[in-house]
Amino acid sequence: MSEYSLTVLRVVRDALDVEPHERAQFITARCGGDAALQARVEAMLRNLADADDAQPGAVDTLIGGRLGPFRVAERIGKGGTGVVYRGVREGADFAQTVAIKLIRRGFDFDDVQARFLRERRILARLNHPNLARLIDGGVAPDGRPWFALEFVDGDAITRWCDAQRLDVRQRVRLFLDVCAAVQYAHGQLVVHRDLKPGNVLVGGDGVVRLLDFGIARLLEGSGDDAAAPLTVAGSVYALTPEYAAPEQFTQAATGVAADVYSLAVILYELITGTLPYALDSHDLAAAQRTVCQTPAESPTQAIARSEDGRPDTATRLAARRSSAAAYRSTVRGDLARILDKALAKEPERRYASVQAFADDLSRWLAGAPVRATGTSMGYRLGKFVRRHRLSTTLAVLALASLVTGIAAVLWQARIAQQEAQSAIVMKDFVVELLRQSDMRDEEDRISVGELLHSGGARLRVLPPGSPLRLEMLRVLLHLHLDLNAQEDGIALAQAELGSEPNWDLARTANGLDVLTTYAHLLDGLGRSAERDRFLAHLVPAANASTDKDSLAWADSATYLGVMSDDAGNLATGLPLLEQAVAAMRKLLPANDPRRQNSQVLLAGALTSVRQGERARELTEATLAAGDDAFPRERAYVQNMAALRRALFGEFESAETLFASTRDLLDRYPDRRLLGYYAATHASNAFDLGDLAHAHAMIERGFDRAAALDPQNISDTLYLLRGELAMVEGHCAAAAGDYARAVQANTEGGAAPGIDAVYAQILRGVALHCAGDAQAARDDWQQANAWLSGASEPMGHAPAMLTGAQAMLSADADALDAAFAQADAQLAQARSRPISVHWQLRENRDEARLKLWHAQALLAAGRTDQARDCALKALPGARARLGERHFFVVALQGIAEEPQLDSAQPLQGER
Amino acid sequence: MGSATEGSVTKWLERWRDGDPAALDRLLPLVYADLRRIAASVLRSTPGHATLQTTALVHEMLLRLLGRAPAEYASTTHLLNASARMMRQILVDRARNASRTKRGGEWRRADFAEVAELQIPDGTDLIMLDQALTELEAMDARMAKVVELRYFIGLEVPEVATMLDVAERTAQRDWIAAHEWLRQRLADT
């Protein structure tokens, strides 16, 4: 039997190598009169041809023929097991076009046929204006059953909405018609199970038509379908991964909830122009993982996502007659929550019915409160932990194998060169593995921590001083750094290298990287004196290295550069960073997180030395090359790019990036970035000039900071809250917040630096505005004393001190000279290196000093001069900060109507 | 998949760390797909890599885990050939044991299909598949190899062609013919 079948296979296989038109002859010859063999060979070949569906020139015998009353005109589509033709009935005075569906030839197996007949039965019971109507049915001459449906000459709903340029609300309204049709079908106990834009057409009349109940299922209890259970084990029915609910992949019983989910994906696509998650639909297993595990992106983030084969963000916004800002304000909040609920991974968390989903959408349209409540952070975090536990476990496994397996094998010292190479690849593998799963989950952290610990112990069995031991140490130190385990990392480094390492190690790239990582660990714990001692040895070694094309060197140079910058040594740091990035560009693709990280760090250093233009180009290029596969790195790059945009006064476009960073951080919490993000986003919200938004962002910043560490709230947030209170004329409240910012920077007896002095100056002005002249003067004196006693650079604080003095003294005759001096001091400060955050404040304060000047003139009764002052300042302030900035609006107010309508130093709100 | 799979990974992992060498054997199919995916994402940053190398990297790691020194494999081709053979062996042995002992909680093919992303059709009897492949090997070793590489390490046809150093068209014809033959052969018995 099997020998015979092997003979069949042999002939079939050989026949495949013969040109198709010579095959028949070839087979006859090979079968040598064995008719049974020949029949089986031919049958098998036919199966093959069907399987890959490649019979060029094959004639479709149906076309031109008749099925029932219809003439078959052309084939218009082909699905998994079905094929659709356009048919025409020509009557005496009318022509009716229908879509005729049949089972594909070669697929008329019993189960397919049963399913087909079921679809026909299901259609027969449905009658709704938004459902394509069943018109007729019968059996074709070759025995295949067929049925004819109303022919819908329309476009997929997504395409139609884009072509009509419907805005988001119009889209939601149209979508409610789709819901009505699906709800009707559910009422008839039919679930569709394959809802997708291609099955939801909009005709020329603008009416929605729902098609293709091909894989529909009758709900329990409908009786007449017991004969053909569809979800029999093993028969995977057709599935459109992009729109299928998670439970549809597992063949679990699917019901109404699956249709709710698919509808939600369609709505999501209508709103955002893209899918809730990037998906590889060709790889079903990968698609399943994505659908089951990846949370939907927020619509705000999705509109910014660019994908091959989809229109870019601007085009999509235009198709929705929207701008980035308008879009954001429409979709965020309730609409996003509704989508979130309908797209829940667990069926029971979704809307219980399509009706409930539609009702919430109607409420949203009407501006009424919706029923969907947001997914809590705790829930998301829980999901995240659950999702990543597997990969964390894998990381443990891989690291264990690295430390035990490879180390043991290599230690045998019977190693070929190839082996050593692959060990390095493996190590990168493991490092990356752990980076990807750098979970902050207690449970997993302990196991990884333990493993790091035992890694250190195993290290000691390797020959002291061997390259292998150094290599393993390097891996382990990097892991400690990535996992925020600085203290253990330092302990390990100390045990291996001592507190005063052998600096000769730095001659090799690996050794250099080990020592740099050691210094980096020290830096992480604020041990800057030791860090600087390391830098003194390592920076010259890095510069003298002959191995500058290696990744290890580039890694070291990056962090040596950053640490030098932090130590105030920009002249050393910047060239190292430049070279590191140049090396990474040669070694790594643009989306590599390590390269991205180095580029952004270089941009930071460039900004500090006032090369903002270049820094901006670099961050934008980095952002454009970024990859969704590394969400944390992406969040970091976005945050940095946002700051660079803000530096150029583009607060709106920076805001988009901040919003998207927030979405990323909500889904991939990263303690290292969260506090930084909260403070920088709040600052941008202030500069945007929208009071309500600024309030909201500052308060959320406080919430986030408190969630991270209530004992350690960023002084920036207090400062910003003070600024906002000033804008609103709440001078006393502002003074209180400024005071907290001062306090945050002088706690623990630290010598007051620029942060403390700056906040102190603003507090003095706030007290002056609140009418407490004495306290204001005392404050100013204190700031003055701190400033003159300072050992560190004080940025533009001297300019602010001069300006504040003029405000406080009310010496009308000295005003112009004082502010001229302040302007000069500011201009001087602007030529010196300083961080992007201070540069943002310089931009703000350039306008503020003008404003103070004008206000002081008003207070002195010099109305005309005040107006002139404001008028002269406006063009520059607008160019720097835009039209809507509070300070610009205040200057505008004085220019238009110069009057002092209270003691308030500025009145930003109209 | 979900929690059951994760649970069993953790269980076998713990056993392995406790010194049970057999546990690794159980772990293998469970971690395979993830290793492959992670390896792909790692190697994406390595210039000039190919998918074959991803697979090779994972298999090298698996061989290490199984305590088989990879030094004996001279090339990627050699390594993958050996791996495919080994995966087949492991899975078939597993199926045999399962059918003999009928213990609860045995590894099931369904788990495997989901987790390992291999392309063995659903419901395939692995023991029969093994027999059929052995028969096929006797007649045409290359066709059997094509199936083995596709089924047991999940290579795509173009990758198989590269590995076997034949034209893609040839590998494709080998594949469709052998696949159809196996389908009939397994359905007949």
Interface residues (C-beta under 8 A of the other chain):
Chain A: M1 S2 S5 L6 V8 L9 R10 V12 R13 L16 D17 M44 N47 L48 A51 D52 G234 V236 D283 A285 A286 Q288 C292 R386 R389 L390 S391 T393 L394 V396 L397 A398 A400 S401 G405 I406 V409 I415 A416 E419 S422 V425 M426 D428 F429 E432 L433 Q436 L587 L588 P589 N591 D592 R594 A629
Chain B: G2 S3 T5 E6 V9 T10 L13 R17 L27 V31 A33 D34 L35 R37 I38 A39 S41 V42 R44 S45 T46 P47 L57 E60 M61 R64 L65 A69 P70 A71 E114 E117 D122 G123 A132 E135 L136 M139 D140 M143 R173 D174 I176 A177 A178 E180 W181 Q184 R185 D188
